[in-house]
Amino acid sequence: MRQLRALIAVSQGGSVHKAASILHVTQPAVTRAIHELEQALGLELFERTPKGMVATEVGAILVERTQRAFAELAHAEHELAEIGLTRRSSVSINVKVTHRHLHTLVAIGEHQTETAAAVELDVSQPS
């Protein structure tokens, strides 16, 4: 999730420097997050230019989809708060939710049971 937040911030800011400011982290942390994401995907997500960073075609698609995913999480948080299942706090669900949480939810959705999801994820069912 840290890498996806960095992806969006670099796209919005046009540079690692501005992204670091947006995220309130160091420039090396942003650089490392983007590098790790590009390595994991095997894709170049940004063109590096003397004037900053511009998303590649693939990068722009990933930025747009990532923004939509974060918007959906925010919407879900709002709906849950409206029906009283969560309390509004200063920390957004976008910050609290991890890659592991999302991966687990997707597995449960696909397999319909926690037991089958656990087998798919190669973890114990209580995990």
N, C-alpha and C positions, 0 to 999 in steps of 0.2 A: 504494500500500500504506500510505503514511503517513496518507492520508485515512481509510482503512478502520480503521487502528489507532485513530485519533482518534474515529471513530464509535463503536467499541466502548467506549473509555474514557469518553466522555461519557455513554453509556448506563449504564455501570456506576456512574460517580461521581455522575451527576445534575447535574453542572455542569462548566463549562470549567476552573474552578479545580482541582477534584478530578481531572479528566482530565489536566491538565498535571502534577499531582503523580504520577499513575499512570505517565505516559509519560516523566517526567523531561525535559519540555520547557517552554517558556514558554507562558503563557496565550494571547498573540497567535498563537503557532504553531498551537495547537489551534483557536482561532477561525477562523483562515485556512483550515485543513484542512477544517473542517466547511463553511465558506462555499463553498470550491472544489468540494467534493463535491456540495453542494446545487445549485450553479450548473451543474455538468456534467450532473447528472441532471434538472435542471429541477423538482425536488421539494423540499418542506420536510420535513426529516427529524426535526426537533425543534420542540416548542412551547417558546418561551421564556417563563418565568414569573418572578415575583419570587423564588420559592423555588428556581429552578434550571431545568434543561432536562429535558423528558420526550419520549421518542420518539413521533412520530406513528405511526399505524397502518403506514404505508409504512416509516418509520424502524425500527420494531420488527421488521418482516419482514427488512429489510436487515441489521440487527444480528444476528438469529438465523442468517441464511444466511452472513454473514461469519464468525461464530464457528465455524460448522460447517466452513467452508473452511479456516480456520486450524487447526482440530483435525485435519482431514485431512492438512494439511502436516506437522503434528507427528507424526501416526501414520506417515506415509511416512518421515519422518526416523528414527523408532524402528525401523521394519522394515529400513531400509537399514543402520542401525548393527548390528542383530542379525546380519545376514548378512555383515558386514564390508566393505560397500561405502562406508561413510563412517565417520569417527571421531567419537565424541561430543566436542563442543566446548562452550565456554561460550556461544557464539553460536548461537541456534536458526535453523533453516532459515526460520522465519517472519520473521526479521529479514533474512536474506540474500536471500530471493527477492523479485524486483521484479515490477511489473505487466508489464513487457516479457517477463520470463521466462515468466510464466503465459500471456500472450497467444501467445507462440511455441509453448509446449507444446500449447495448445488447437489452434492452426493445424496443427501437425504431426499431431496426433491426428485432426483432421477430414479432412485431405488425404492422409494416409498416407505422404507423402514430404517431405523437407526442401525439395526443389526446388519442389513445388507450394505448400508453406507460404510459401516466400520470395516467390513470385509474389503470393499472397494478401496478404501483409504489405507488399508493395512494397519489399522489401529484397533485397540480394544473397544468394545461397544460403549463402556462408560466414558472413555476419552472423547 
